[in-house]
Structure formats: structure tokens, C-alpha cells
Amino acid sequence: MAELIGSVWWLLVSLGLLVTFHEFGHYWVARRCGVKVLRFSVGFGKPLFMRRGKDGTEYVVAAIPLGGYVKMLDERALIEDMPAAGSTGEPGDATSTAASLTEADRAGAFNRQSVWKRIAIVIAGPLANLLLCVLLLWAMFVIGRPDYAPVLGQATGIAADAGLHRGDTITAVGDRQTPTWSEVQMALIPSALDRIDVQLQVLDVNGNTGTRRLPLSRLPADFDERRAVDAIGLVPRHHSLPAVVGQVAPDTAAWGVLAEGDRISAIDGHSVQEWSDLGPLVQGLGERGGPGMVEVIRDDERLALELQPTRVTPEGADSYWAIGISPARPEQPAMDAELRYGPIVAVPAALRETAHQAGQLFSMIGRAFSGRVEVRNTVAGPITIARAANAYAGQGAAWFLSLLAMLSLSLGILNLLPIPLLDGGHLLYYLIELVKGSPVSERTMAYGQYIGLMLIAALMGLAFYNDIVNNLLH
């Protein structure tokens, strides 16, 4: 219940902030262009609070805090100016208002403005989200985002074939520096989706630097795109399990020999550093035949215990050697790295990161349209966003700011898609007007509105479907 309440709360905070900033961009530029703004609403539905400014604009906080809108004067209607994705406006009664308009009022109507002013007003919303993304990333860098060091705990499969080993620190993926493990993940995922081989800069345990070529072209066609790093065979150090016994199964080789809490340090003379080392060593001991020595640390005392693995044959699976223990589940390790810059250095860093994320978002949209990635992994609905917002907020202010920055950028870019009802659709109309020398006909715009409604309804349906599949059925 606490997670549900937290998810709903942080969803409302996130959407409220991002959509309000988007609409403020439209509002601010409209005012600078001389357009009369009738209402600026945070949320939609029944007004809970309303104040009329000296300029005649109504400033409203409405009952449903899932969006916002700006309503501007228009001789054809009191229009809601281009709602951000997920927001809803309330068209006014144009008939009664149009008759009472003065010439001064008409001069401030949206439809009376030049096409360049209308373009500026429309594009101001997405640009406001872009600016907000930069500001949020700057704040994140200044505060410092805690994370884990990009150190490998284990390398298997493709990663092992590339020459990566336990203890290697990945300092760069391609030309992107990776000071934290999250940066490694974000840098690898695009290349994994495109199955493009990538160069890694690595610092090994002896302090030697080198380059490893990671053959991502060898990834199978059906790998889980949401777990790309796992498919590559990279296991970070903070995911490694210590070789500590959590439970000993009755009537097994370890029963009466090992005890809960024992830390296994060696098997048959071979050092054990983590739980993943045990499997191959136990198989080797079993194949050798006869008992072997298992060294453990118990209550700060080092013990050498004799143990003989037994052959186990699970139903429907191949047989293997086992000793009958399961690992202890440790607490989440403390973060040992931080992504942080000073206030001055954070400015270009925020600009670079915004440009990088924008490029990745456009690339992801291209992959979705070309069918190179599963659609369920490209369009997130409110459940996914709410859970992510709650999880990021739980990790601290810097993590939450990074999520808000990503959502703000996504909101701005998606609103530029040439779909009627979105900012991009209005821009398309105005670009056509520039080419043909006259506005698009109202009939054409009406058809466009129907098409836009269908496309947005389909997009929303896909988002909800993905939410159900990814969150409720898994």
C-alpha cells in the first residue's frame, strides 16, 4: 500500500511539474508576442482555486492534477493552446465572446498573429521542456548522484570471450566515459539493441589500461532487450554474492559439516572469492573422486573440513555434483561511486548529456518504427512511470532529478511529432501555410483533428497495454 501511495504521489508531482513548465513556455512566449491569454491552468476539470490577474488572465489550479493548459483568445474560438501529452484543455464558448470583442482585443487574438509568431508560441512548449531538462541535469550533477563503481564481479559468455575478467573497471564505452555502473549500462544498451560491436576502455586489477572489443553482433536475436547487460555476460561487483552459507539441506554432503554463516574461502586448495566460484570447484572435486578439503571461516576461526560431493539428478535435467548448500542473501551494498561536478563544470556536462539523451531518444523512436526493438520496451504508460518515479525518489534527490530530466526531454520531443493535437501537428500546419501562402483550411484541420485523436488514442492504448504486460503479468 505504501508503494502504491508513493507511486501515485510521485507520478502527480512529476507530471504536474513537467506539464506546467511546458505550458508556461507557451504562455510566456504568447504574452511576449502580444497574444491575450485568457486562462493558465495547472490541472484540468473543476477549478479548486482561481485568481484573475491585472492582465485579465485567470490563473487556475484544477481538480485533476494530470496536466495543464493555456487558453488564448481566438476569433474563431477560445482555444486551448496545444496541450502537452497527457493534458486536457477546455474550449470556451466562442459565440458569446466573439460578439463582445473590441478591436484592441482582436489585435491580441492568436489567429491574428503572423505565422512566425504562431510558430514561436507553439514551439515554446517543447523548448521549455528542453531547457528544464538542462536545468534538472545541472542540479543533478551539482548535488551528486550516488552510484556503484563500474567494476566487474564476473564476466561470462560474450564478455568473457572479449577478455574481460573479475575486477576489471570499465572506464569508457566507445567514446563515452563511464564513471559509474549506470553509465556503463546506458552506454551499452544502444549498441546491444543495434548489435554493433563496441570498444571498451578497461583498467585491470593490476592497474594496467587496455582496450577490449565487445562483440555485441553475436547477441542472439531473441535476447531480452530489458536485460541487455545480463545477456552480454556482465555482472557488476555489487551484484556478486559472497560465498557465505545461508542454509544447509538435510541429508546432503554438507549436512553436519558446514553451518549457516560459514564463509567458504577455498575448496580443494583453490581460492573462493564469491558464490559463483563454488559451482566449478565442486564439479571438479566430484569428478576427481574422493573427499576434499573445504576451508571456511566460522566465528573468526579458520577451519579445514572434509567433504565429499554427491551426484544429484533433478527430474528432466542433467545430473551434477552438489554439496547441498544455498547462499545467504546479503543486504544491498553501500554505493561506492558518485557522478558529480562543480557548478561551472556541470553546465557543459548538462548540455552534453541533454544532447546525448535527445539523440538516444530519436534513435529509439527510429528503432521502434523500423521494428528493431519490441514496441513494449519503447512506450511506457502511467503505471511504469509511477513505479519508476517512486523508485528513483527513494534513491535520493539526484536520482529523482535525473528521471525528471529524462521525462521532460521525452515530453518535449514527443510533442514535436507531426500528429494533429500535438505541438508538432500545429507546426506542420504552419509550415504548410508558409509554403502555400495561406492557412490550412478549417476542413483540413478538422480531418487532422480526427486523425490526431485516433493516433493519440492508439498510442495511449499501447502504453496501457505495455503497462499491463510489463507490470501486471510479469
VEXVO-839590 format. One record per residue (C-alpha): x, y, z; residue number from 1. Coordinates in Angstrom, 2 decimals. Each point is the difference from the previous one (the first is absolute). Example, Ala and Ser with C-alpha at 12.3 -4.5 7.8 and 13.67 -1.06 7.14 Angstrom:
2
+---------+---------+---------+-----+
:       x :       y :       z :   i :
+---------+---------+---------+-----+
:   12.30 :   -4.50 :    7.80 :   1 :
:    1.37 :    3.44 :   -0.66 :   2 :
+---------+---------+---------+-----+
//
This chain:
474
+---------+---------+---------+-----+
:       x :       y :       z :   i :
+---------+---------+---------+-----+
:    0.00 :    0.00 :    0.00 :   1 :
:    2.85 :    2.38 :    0.85 :   2 :
:    1.58 :   -0.66 :   -3.42 :   3 :
:   -3.33 :    0.66 :   -1.73 :   4 :
:   -0.53 :    3.30 :    1.83 :   5 :
:    3.60 :    1.03 :   -0.65 :   6 :
:   -0.25 :   -0.87 :   -3.68 :   7 :
:   -3.20 :    2.01 :   -0.45 :   8 :
:    1.44 :    2.96 :    1.89 :   9 :
:    3.25 :    0.16 :   -1.97 :  10 :
:   -1.86 :   -0.49 :   -3.27 :  11 :
:   -2.15 :    3.04 :    0.78 :  12 :
:    3.03 :    2.03 :    1.04 :  13 :
:    1.91 :   -0.96 :   -3.15 :  14 :
:   -2.80 :    0.60 :   -2.51 :  15 :
:   -1.16 :    3.15 :    1.77 :  16 :
:    3.46 :    1.57 :   -0.12 :  17 :
:    0.87 :   -1.04 :   -3.56 :  18 :
:   -3.32 :    0.86 :   -1.64 :  19 :
:   -0.27 :    3.30 :    1.89 :  20 :
:    3.48 :    1.00 :   -1.18 :  21 :
:   -0.96 :   -1.01 :   -3.55 :  22 :
:   -3.14 :    2.12 :    0.05 :  23 :
:    1.88 :    2.89 :    1.61 :  24 :
:    2.23 :    0.04 :   -3.08 :  25 :
:   -3.07 :    0.52 :   -2.21 :  26 :
:   -1.36 :    2.61 :    2.42 :  27 :
:    3.23 :    2.00 :    0.32 :  28 :
:    0.64 :    0.26 :   -3.74 :  29 :
:   -3.67 :    0.72 :   -0.74 :  30 :
:    0.09 :    2.96 :    2.38 :  31 :
:    3.23 :    1.26 :   -1.58 :  32 :
:   -1.66 :   -0.23 :   -3.43 :  33 :
:   -2.94 :    2.10 :    1.15 :  34 :
:   -2.56 :   -2.82 :    0.12 :  35 :
:   -2.72 :    0.33 :    2.61 :  36 :
:    0.10 :   -3.00 :    2.35 :  37 :
:   -3.39 :   -0.78 :    1.54 :  38 :
:    0.97 :   -2.83 :    2.36 :  39 :
:    3.07 :   -1.78 :    1.30 :  40 :
:   -1.06 :   -3.19 :    1.75 :  41 :
:    2.01 :   -2.48 :    2.03 :  42 :
:   -2.07 :   -3.17 :   -0.29 :  43 :
:   -3.37 :   -0.22 :   -1.71 :  44 :
:   -3.60 :   -0.50 :    0.99 :  45 :
:   -1.79 :    1.98 :    2.70 :  46 :
:    2.06 :    2.96 :    1.30 :  47 :
:    1.00 :   -0.31 :    3.65 :  48 :
:    1.72 :    3.37 :    0.09 :  49 :
:   -0.28 :    2.94 :   -2.38 :  50 :
:    1.52 :    3.47 :   -0.04 :  51 :
:   -0.36 :    2.59 :   -2.74 :  52 :
:    3.14 :    2.00 :   -0.68 :  53 :
:    0.17 :    3.69 :   -0.94 :  54 :
:    0.49 :   -1.05 :   -3.60 :  55 :
:   -3.33 :   -1.84 :    0.05 :  56 :
:    1.51 :   -3.48 :   -0.03 :  57 :
:   -1.63 :   -2.57 :    2.26 :  58 :
:    2.56 :   -2.02 :    1.97 :  59 :
:   -1.58 :   -3.30 :    1.00 :  60 :
:    0.85 :   -3.09 :    2.02 :  61 :
:   -2.44 :   -2.69 :   -1.14 :  62 :
:   -1.25 :   -3.22 :    1.55 :  63 :
:    1.76 :   -2.55 :   -2.23 :  64 :
:    3.76 :    0.55 :    0.32 :  65 :
:    1.03 :   -1.99 :   -3.06 :  66 :
:    0.85 :    2.81 :   -2.37 :  67 :
:   -0.70 :    3.62 :   -0.74 :  68 :
:   -0.90 :    2.35 :   -2.80 :  69 :
:    0.18 :    3.56 :   -1.27 :  70 :
:   -3.15 :    1.51 :   -1.50 :  71 :
:    0.60 :    2.90 :   -2.38 :  72 :
:   -2.35 :    2.41 :   -1.70 :  73 :
:   -0.94 :   -1.04 :   -3.53 :  74 :
:   -2.61 :    1.56 :   -2.22 :  75 :
:   -1.18 :   -3.45 :   -1.05 :  76 :
:   -0.19 :   -1.35 :    3.53 :  77 :
:    1.55 :    0.26 :    3.41 :  78 :
:    2.57 :   -2.67 :   -0.71 :  79 :
:    2.09 :   -2.13 :    2.22 :  80 :
:    3.51 :    0.45 :   -1.23 :  81 :
:    1.65 :   -3.26 :   -0.89 :  82 :
:   -0.28 :   -2.15 :    3.14 :  83 :
:    3.03 :   -1.96 :    1.00 :  84 :
:   -0.21 :   -3.76 :   -0.33 :  85 :
:   -2.26 :   -1.24 :    2.75 :  86 :
:   -1.71 :    3.35 :    0.66 :  87 :
:   -3.48 :    1.13 :   -0.92 :  88 :
:   -1.43 :    3.41 :   -0.67 :  89 :
:   -3.48 :    1.50 :    0.10 :  90 :
:   -1.10 :    1.93 :   -3.09 :  91 :
:   -2.04 :    3.04 :    0.85 :  92 :
:   -3.30 :    1.30 :   -1.39 :  93 :
:    1.13 :    1.95 :   -3.07 :  94 :
:   -3.40 :    1.27 :   -1.15 :  95 :
:   -0.83 :    2.25 :    2.96 :  96 :
:    3.57 :    1.25 :    0.31 :  97 :
:    0.64 :    0.85 :   -3.66 :  98 :
:   -2.78 :    2.57 :   -0.09 :  99 :
:    1.45 :    1.96 :    2.92 : 100 :
:    3.57 :    0.19 :   -1.28 : 101 :
:    1.43 :    3.49 :   -0.43 : 102 :
:    2.47 :    0.83 :   -2.74 : 103 :
:    2.76 :    0.06 :    2.60 : 104 :
:   -1.04 :   -3.48 :    1.12 : 105 :
:   -0.02 :   -1.23 :   -3.59 : 106 :
:    3.55 :    1.25 :   -0.47 : 107 :
:    1.03 :   -2.31 :    2.84 : 108 :
:   -1.76 :   -3.06 :   -1.43 : 109 :
:    2.17 :   -3.00 :   -0.80 : 110 :
:   -1.35 :   -0.35 :   -3.54 : 111 :
:    0.95 :    3.64 :   -0.77 : 112 :
:    3.71 :   -0.64 :    0.63 : 113 :
:    2.52 :   -0.57 :   -2.76 : 114 :
:    0.86 :   -3.60 :   -0.80 : 115 :
:    3.47 :    0.50 :    1.49 : 116 :
:   -1.47 :    1.14 :    3.32 : 117 :
:   -2.36 :   -2.97 :    0.05 : 118 :
:    2.93 :   -2.32 :   -0.70 : 119 :
:    1.94 :    1.61 :    2.85 : 120 :
:   -2.92 :   -0.47 :    2.40 : 121 :
:   -0.48 :   -3.64 :   -1.00 : 122 :
:    3.64 :   -0.98 :    0.19 : 123 :
:    0.49 :    1.78 :    3.35 : 124 :
:   -1.55 :   -2.92 :    1.91 : 125 :
:    2.45 :   -2.66 :   -1.19 : 126 :
:    2.88 :    2.47 :    0.35 : 127 :
:   -1.07 :    0.65 :    3.61 : 128 :
:    0.24 :   -3.75 :    0.66 : 129 :
:    3.44 :   -0.05 :   -1.63 : 130 :
:    1.14 :    2.87 :    2.22 : 131 :
:   -1.45 :   -1.70 :    3.06 : 132 :
:    1.91 :   -3.18 :   -0.90 : 133 :
:    3.28 :    1.96 :   -0.03 : 134 :
:   -0.80 :    1.67 :    3.34 : 135 :
:   -0.95 :   -3.29 :    1.64 : 136 :
:    3.15 :   -1.74 :   -1.23 : 137 :
:    2.11 :    2.94 :    1.19 : 138 :
:   -1.59 :   -0.28 :    3.45 : 139 :
:    0.55 :   -3.77 :   -0.01 : 140 :
:    3.70 :    0.40 :   -0.82 : 141 :
:    0.47 :    2.66 :    2.67 : 142 :
:   -1.78 :   -2.01 :    2.70 : 143 :
:    1.80 :   -3.18 :   -1.05 : 144 :
:   -1.71 :   -3.26 :   -0.92 : 145 :
:    1.22 :   -2.93 :    2.14 : 146 :
:    0.65 :   -3.20 :   -1.90 : 147 :
:    2.17 :   -3.10 :   -0.19 : 148 :
:    3.51 :   -0.16 :   -1.42 : 149 :
:    0.18 :   -1.54 :   -3.52 : 150 :
:    1.89 :   -3.05 :    1.26 : 151 :
:   -0.73 :   -3.52 :   -1.22 : 152 :
:   -0.81 :   -2.74 :    2.47 : 153 :
:   -0.21 :   -2.61 :   -2.74 : 154 :
:    0.23 :   -0.26 :   -3.79 : 155 :
:   -1.64 :   -2.83 :   -1.93 : 156 :
:   -1.05 :   -0.72 :   -3.58 : 157 :
:    0.73 :    2.83 :   -2.42 : 158 :
:    1.70 :    2.09 :    2.69 : 159 :
:    2.38 :   -2.81 :    0.95 : 160 :
:    0.79 :   -0.67 :   -3.66 : 161 :
:    0.95 :    3.67 :   -0.36 : 162 :
:    2.68 :   -0.45 :    2.66 : 163 :
:   -1.79 :    1.62 :    2.93 : 164 :
:    0.67 :   -1.33 :    3.49 : 165 :
:   -1.12 :    0.41 :    3.58 : 166 :
:    1.35 :    3.23 :    1.47 : 167 :
:    0.22 :    1.85 :   -3.33 : 168 :
:   -1.19 :    3.61 :    0.12 : 169 :
:   -1.79 :    1.20 :   -3.13 : 170 :
:    1.07 :    3.62 :   -0.40 : 171 :
:   -1.56 :    0.70 :   -3.41 : 172 :
:   -2.41 :   -1.54 :   -2.50 : 173 :
:    0.90 :    1.23 :   -3.46 : 174 :
:    0.71 :    3.71 :    0.40 : 175 :
:   -2.28 :    0.39 :    3.05 : 176 :
:    1.64 :    0.13 :    3.42 : 177 :
:   -1.59 :   -2.29 :    2.60 : 178 :
:    0.81 :    1.10 :    3.55 : 179 :
:   -2.84 :   -2.10 :    1.46 : 180 :
:   -1.70 :   -3.31 :   -0.74 : 181 :
:   -3.21 :    1.75 :   -1.12 : 182 :
:    2.02 :    1.83 :   -2.64 : 183 :
:    1.37 :   -3.34 :   -1.23 : 184 :
:   -3.53 :   -1.37 :   -0.35 : 185 :
:   -1.36 :    3.06 :   -1.81 : 186 :
:    2.97 :    0.03 :   -2.38 : 187 :
:   -0.24 :   -3.70 :   -0.85 : 188 :
:   -3.74 :   -0.33 :   -0.56 : 189 :
:   -0.20 :    1.92 :   -3.34 : 190 :
:    2.86 :   -2.04 :   -1.52 : 191 :
:   -1.57 :   -3.21 :    1.34 : 192 :
:   -3.36 :    0.84 :   -1.59 : 193 :
:    1.73 :    0.71 :   -3.31 : 194 :
:    2.35 :   -2.99 :    0.47 : 195 :
:    3.03 :    2.13 :   -0.76 : 196 :
:    3.42 :   -0.98 :    1.35 : 197 :
:    1.40 :    2.59 :    2.40 : 198 :
:    3.40 :    0.85 :    1.47 : 199 :
:    0.42 :    0.06 :    3.79 : 200 :
:    2.75 :    1.81 :    1.88 : 201 :
:    0.95 :   -2.17 :    2.97 : 202 :
:    2.16 :    0.35 :    3.09 : 203 :
:    0.94 :   -3.43 :    1.36 : 204 :
:    0.71 :   -1.01 :    3.59 : 205 :
:    3.72 :    0.62 :   -0.50 : 206 :
:   -0.56 :    3.59 :   -1.10 : 207 :
:    0.67 :   -0.66 :   -3.69 : 208 :
:   -2.19 :    1.74 :   -2.58 : 209 :
:   -1.12 :   -1.69 :   -3.18 : 210 :
:   -2.67 :   -0.32 :   -2.66 : 211 :
:   -2.48 :   -2.84 :   -0.38 : 212 :
:   -2.24 :   -0.50 :   -3.02 : 213 :
:   -3.44 :   -1.13 :    1.14 : 214 :
:   -1.62 :   -2.02 :   -2.85 : 215 :
:   -3.62 :    1.05 :    0.49 : 216 :
:   -0.73 :   -1.17 :   -3.56 : 217 :
:   -0.01 :   -3.50 :    1.52 : 218 :
:   -3.01 :    0.70 :    2.22 : 219 :
:   -2.85 :   -2.41 :   -0.79 : 220 :
:   -2.97 :    1.35 :   -1.90 : 221 :
:   -2.41 :   -0.81 :    2.84 : 222 :
:    1.91 :    1.42 :    2.99 : 223 :
:   -2.00 :    1.94 :    2.60 : 224 :
:    0.53 :    3.63 :   -0.97 : 225 :
:   -0.82 :    1.13 :    3.55 : 226 :
:    2.91 :   -2.10 :    1.32 : 227 :
:    2.57 :    0.77 :   -2.67 : 228 :
:    2.93 :    0.26 :    2.42 : 229 :
:   -0.81 :   -3.44 :    1.44 : 230 :
:   -0.16 :   -1.45 :   -3.51 : 231 :
:    3.48 :    1.38 :   -0.69 : 232 :
:    1.30 :   -1.86 :    3.06 : 233 :
:    0.97 :    2.97 :    2.16 : 234 :
:   -0.62 :   -0.35 :    3.73 : 235 :
:    0.96 :    3.04 :    2.08 : 236 :
:    1.92 :   -0.40 :    3.20 : 237 :
:   -2.89 :    1.25 :    2.13 : 238 :
:   -2.20 :   -2.85 :   -1.34 : 239 :
:    2.48 :   -2.68 :    0.99 : 240 :
:   -1.03 :   -2.33 :    2.81 : 241 :
:    2.57 :   -0.68 :    2.74 : 242 :
:    0.80 :   -3.67 :    0.56 : 243 :
:   -1.96 :   -0.10 :    3.27 : 244 :
:   -2.18 :   -2.98 :    0.86 : 245 :
:   -3.61 :    0.98 :    0.56 : 246 :
:   -1.52 :   -3.43 :    0.41 : 247 :
:    1.14 :   -3.65 :    0.06 : 248 :
:   -2.44 :   -2.55 :   -1.37 : 249 :
:   -0.55 :   -3.12 :    2.18 : 250 :
:    1.52 :   -3.28 :   -1.10 : 251 :
:    2.44 :    1.61 :   -2.42 : 252 :
:    3.78 :    0.00 :   -0.18 : 253 :
:    0.25 :    3.22 :    2.01 : 254 :
:   -2.50 :   -1.08 :    2.70 : 255 :
:    1.81 :   -0.10 :    3.34 : 256 :
:    3.18 :    1.38 :   -1.58 : 257 :
:   -0.77 :    3.57 :   -1.04 : 258 :
:   -2.16 :    2.41 :    1.99 : 259 :
:   -2.06 :    3.08 :   -0.73 : 260 :
:    2.25 :    3.05 :   -0.09 : 261 :
:    3.14 :   -1.86 :   -1.11 : 262 :
:    2.05 :    1.98 :   -2.50 : 263 :
:    1.63 :   -2.42 :   -2.42 : 264 :
:    3.52 :    1.18 :   -0.86 : 265 :
:    1.36 :   -2.98 :   -1.95 : 266 :
:   -0.96 :   -3.41 :   -1.45 : 267 :
:    2.64 :   -2.63 :   -0.55 : 268 :
:    2.71 :    2.65 :    0.16 : 269 :
:   -1.64 :    2.39 :   -2.50 : 270 :
:   -0.90 :    3.47 :    1.26 : 271 :
:   -3.68 :    0.99 :    0.19 : 272 :
:   -0.84 :    3.69 :   -0.24 : 273 :
:   -3.73 :   -0.08 :   -0.64 : 274 :
:   -2.91 :   -2.41 :   -0.32 : 275 :
:    0.35 :   -0.43 :   -3.76 : 276 :
:    3.43 :   -1.60 :    0.56 : 277 :
:   -1.51 :   -2.94 :    1.87 : 278 :
:   -1.77 :   -1.77 :   -2.88 : 279 :
:    3.04 :   -0.79 :   -2.17 : 280 :
:    2.12 :   -0.92 :    3.04 : 281 :
:   -2.65 :   -2.39 :    1.37 : 282 :
:   -0.33 :   -1.62 :   -3.45 : 283 :
:    3.75 :   -0.39 :   -0.18 : 284 :
:    0.17 :   -1.51 :    3.47 : 285 :
:   -2.76 :   -2.46 :   -0.86 : 286 :
:    1.62 :   -1.05 :   -3.27 : 287 :
:    3.33 :   -0.54 :    1.75 : 288 :
:   -1.64 :   -2.46 :    2.38 : 289 :
:    0.53 :   -0.40 :    3.70 : 290 :
:   -0.46 :    2.63 :    2.70 : 291 :
:    1.58 :    3.44 :   -0.14 : 292 :
:    0.79 :    2.78 :    2.45 : 293 :
:   -2.32 :    2.95 :    0.31 : 294 :
:    1.48 :    2.97 :    1.84 : 295 :
:   -2.46 :    2.26 :    1.80 : 296 :
:    0.07 :    2.94 :    2.37 : 297 :
:   -2.36 :   -0.55 :    2.92 : 298 :
:   -0.22 :    2.47 :    2.90 : 299 :
:    3.37 :    1.54 :   -1.03 : 300 :
:    1.60 :   -3.45 :    0.08 : 301 :
:    1.40 :   -1.69 :   -3.11 : 302 :
:   -1.01 :   -3.66 :   -0.32 : 303 :
:    0.90 :   -2.75 :   -2.49 : 304 :
:   -2.86 :   -2.46 :   -0.40 : 305 :
:   -0.17 :   -3.21 :   -2.01 : 306 :
:   -2.90 :   -0.29 :   -2.42 : 307 :
:   -1.05 :   -2.38 :   -2.79 : 308 :
:   -2.43 :    1.35 :   -2.71 : 309 :
:   -2.88 :   -2.24 :   -1.03 : 310 :
:   -1.52 :   -0.48 :   -3.44 : 311 :
:   -3.42 :    1.59 :   -0.44 : 312 :
:   -2.37 :   -0.64 :   -2.93 : 313 :
:   -2.96 :    2.43 :   -0.08 : 314 :
:   -3.09 :   -1.09 :   -1.88 : 315 :
:    0.29 :    1.01 :   -3.64 : 316 :
:    3.54 :    1.38 :    0.38 : 317 :
:    3.59 :   -1.23 :   -0.22 : 318 :
:    1.68 :   -1.33 :    3.11 : 319 :
:    2.68 :    1.98 :    1.83 : 320 :
:    2.11 :   -0.08 :    3.15 : 321 :
:   -1.42 :    1.83 :    3.02 : 322 :
:    0.74 :    0.53 :    3.67 : 323 :
:   -3.48 :    1.25 :    1.04 : 324 :
:    0.43 :    3.66 :    0.97 : 325 :
:   -1.72 :    3.23 :   -1.02 : 326 :
:    1.39 :    3.53 :    0.30 : 327 :
:   -0.75 :    2.59 :    2.63 : 328 :
:   -1.73 :    3.05 :   -1.44 : 329 :
:    2.03 :    3.05 :    1.01 : 330 :
:   -1.35 :    3.50 :    0.41 : 331 :
:    0.32 :    2.38 :   -2.94 : 332 :
:    3.62 :    1.20 :    0.05 : 333 :
:    0.76 :    3.67 :    0.57 : 334 :
:    0.57 :    2.07 :   -3.13 : 335 :
:    3.68 :    0.65 :   -0.55 : 336 :
:    0.04 :    2.54 :   -2.85 : 337 :
:   -1.59 :    3.35 :   -0.82 : 338 :
:   -0.75 :    1.91 :   -3.19 : 339 :
:    0.70 :    3.59 :    0.99 : 340 :
:    1.39 :    3.26 :   -1.41 : 341 :
:    0.53 :    3.53 :    1.27 : 342 :
:   -2.58 :    2.68 :   -0.90 : 343 :
:    2.06 :    1.34 :   -2.93 : 344 :
:    1.09 :   -3.33 :   -1.48 : 345 :
:   -3.58 :   -1.28 :    0.42 : 346 :
:   -1.27 :    2.48 :   -2.63 : 347 :
:    1.72 :   -1.52 :   -3.05 : 348 :
:   -0.49 :   -3.47 :    1.51 : 349 :
:   -3.78 :    0.60 :    0.16 : 350 :
:   -0.05 :    1.28 :   -3.58 : 351 :
:    1.98 :   -3.00 :   -1.25 : 352 :
:   -2.22 :   -2.44 :    1.88 : 353 :
:   -3.17 :    1.65 :   -1.34 : 354 :
:    1.30 :   -0.25 :   -3.55 : 355 :
:    1.02 :   -3.62 :    0.56 : 356 :
:   -3.36 :   -1.00 :    1.47 : 357 :
:   -1.85 :    1.80 :   -2.79 : 358 :
:    2.00 :   -1.92 :   -2.57 : 359 :
:   -0.71 :   -3.28 :    1.77 : 360 :
:   -3.72 :    0.79 :    0.18 : 361 :
:   -0.18 :    0.74 :   -3.73 : 362 :
:    1.92 :   -3.22 :   -0.65 : 363 :
:   -2.43 :   -1.97 :    2.16 : 364 :
:   -2.95 :    1.46 :   -1.88 : 365 :
:    1.68 :   -1.04 :   -3.24 : 366 :
:    0.60 :   -3.52 :    1.32 : 367 :
:   -3.65 :   -0.28 :    1.02 : 368 :
:   -1.29 :    1.07 :   -3.44 : 369 :
:    2.45 :   -2.29 :   -1.80 : 370 :
:   -0.89 :   -2.97 :    2.21 : 371 :
:    3.55 :   -0.43 :    1.34 : 372 :
:   -1.25 :    0.06 :    3.59 : 373 :
:   -3.15 :   -1.32 :    1.61 : 374 :
:   -2.69 :    2.67 :    0.29 : 375 :
:   -0.69 :   -1.02 :    3.60 : 376 :
:    3.46 :    1.29 :    0.90 : 377 :
:   -0.42 :    3.43 :   -1.62 : 378 :
:   -3.34 :    1.43 :    1.21 : 379 :
:   -0.55 :    0.31 :    3.75 : 380 :
:   -3.38 :    0.58 :    1.59 : 381 :
:   -0.97 :    1.67 :    3.28 : 382 :
:    0.56 :   -3.13 :    2.12 : 383 :
:    3.58 :   -0.37 :   -1.21 : 384 :
:    0.70 :    3.72 :    0.43 : 385 :
:   -1.56 :    0.02 :    3.48 : 386 :
:    2.05 :   -2.98 :    1.18 : 387 :
:    3.17 :    1.47 :   -1.46 : 388 :
:   -0.68 :    3.37 :    1.63 : 389 :
:   -0.53 :   -1.64 :    3.39 : 390 :
:    3.14 :   -2.12 :   -0.35 : 391 :
:    2.19 :    2.91 :   -1.11 : 392 :
:   -1.36 :    2.27 :    2.71 : 393 :
:    0.87 :   -2.68 :    2.55 : 394 :
:    3.64 :    0.12 :   -1.12 : 395 :
:    0.37 :    3.70 :    0.71 : 396 :
:   -0.47 :    3.43 :   -1.54 : 397 :
:    2.68 :   -0.39 :   -2.69 : 398 :
:   -1.52 :   -3.22 :   -1.35 : 399 :
:   -3.47 :    1.55 :   -0.08 : 400 :
:    1.36 :    3.04 :   -1.83 : 401 :
:    1.58 :   -2.26 :   -2.62 : 402 :
:   -3.36 :   -1.70 :   -0.59 : 403 :
:   -1.81 :    3.34 :   -0.25 : 404 :
:    2.60 :    1.17 :   -2.53 : 405 :
:   -0.56 :   -3.08 :   -2.16 : 406 :
:   -3.80 :    0.35 :    0.21 : 407 :
:    0.18 :    3.72 :   -0.80 : 408 :
:    2.12 :   -0.67 :   -3.07 : 409 :
:   -2.34 :   -2.80 :   -1.09 : 410 :
:   -3.04 :    2.23 :    0.45 : 411 :
:    1.57 :    2.75 :   -2.09 : 412 :
:    1.12 :   -2.28 :   -2.83 : 413 :
:   -3.22 :   -2.04 :   -0.16 : 414 :
:   -2.01 :    3.22 :   -0.23 : 415 :
:    1.97 :    0.87 :   -3.13 : 416 :
:   -1.27 :   -3.08 :   -1.83 : 417 :
:   -2.10 :    1.17 :   -3.01 : 418 :
:   -3.26 :   -1.24 :    1.50 : 419 :
:   -3.00 :    2.37 :    0.01 : 420 :
:   -0.95 :    1.08 :    3.56 : 421 :
:    3.68 :   -0.01 :    0.96 : 422 :
:    2.40 :    2.90 :   -0.46 : 423 :
:    1.61 :   -1.77 :   -2.95 : 424 :
:   -3.36 :   -0.20 :   -1.77 : 425 :
:   -0.53 :    3.75 :    0.34 : 426 :
:    3.53 :    0.65 :   -1.23 : 427 :
:   -0.77 :   -2.15 :   -3.04 : 428 :
:   -3.05 :    2.15 :   -0.77 : 429 :
:    2.02 :    3.20 :    0.29 : 430 :
:    2.83 :   -1.33 :   -2.18 : 431 :
:   -2.58 :   -0.88 :   -2.66 : 432 :
:   -1.37 :    3.53 :    0.37 : 433 :
:    3.47 :    1.43 :   -0.62 : 434 :
:    0.35 :   -2.06 :   -3.17 : 435 :
:   -3.46 :    0.61 :   -1.49 : 436 :
:   -0.36 :    3.59 :    1.21 : 437 :
:   -3.34 :   -0.49 :    1.78 : 438 :
:   -1.23 :   -1.86 :    3.09 : 439 :
:   -1.09 :   -3.62 :   -0.18 : 440 :
:   -3.76 :   -0.21 :   -0.45 : 441 :
:   -2.15 :   -0.63 :    3.03 : 442 :
:   -1.36 :   -3.15 :   -1.68 : 443 :
:    3.52 :   -1.37 :   -0.38 : 444 :
:    0.76 :    0.86 :    3.61 : 445 :
:   -3.20 :   -1.74 :    1.11 : 446 :
:    1.02 :   -3.18 :   -1.82 : 447 :
:    3.41 :    0.35 :    1.58 : 448 :
:   -1.58 :    0.22 :    3.44 : 449 :
:   -1.80 :   -3.32 :   -0.56 : 450 :
:    3.20 :   -1.65 :   -1.20 : 451 :
:    1.88 :    1.45 :    2.94 : 452 :
:   -2.61 :   -1.28 :    2.45 : 453 :
:    0.25 :   -3.50 :   -1.45 : 454 :
:    3.79 :    0.01 :    0.08 : 455 :
:    0.15 :    1.29 :    3.58 : 456 :
:   -2.67 :   -2.50 :    1.08 : 457 :
:    2.05 :   -2.79 :   -1.61 : 458 :
:    3.17 :    1.23 :    1.70 : 459 :
:   -1.76 :    0.16 :    3.37 : 460 :
:   -1.44 :   -3.47 :   -0.56 : 461 :
:    3.47 :   -1.33 :   -0.77 : 462 :
:    1.39 :    1.66 :    3.13 : 463 :
:   -2.69 :   -1.57 :    2.21 : 464 :
:    0.50 :   -3.38 :   -1.69 : 465 :
:    3.74 :    0.18 :    0.66 : 466 :
:   -0.72 :    0.91 :    3.62 : 467 :
:   -2.20 :   -3.06 :    0.42 : 468 :
:    2.48 :   -2.35 :   -1.72 : 469 :
:    3.14 :    1.35 :    1.67 : 470 :
:   -1.31 :    0.72 :    3.48 : 471 :
:   -3.04 :   -2.15 :    0.69 : 472 :
:    0.70 :   -3.17 :   -1.99 : 473 :
:    3.68 :   -0.33 :    0.92 : 474 :
+---------+---------+---------+-----+
//
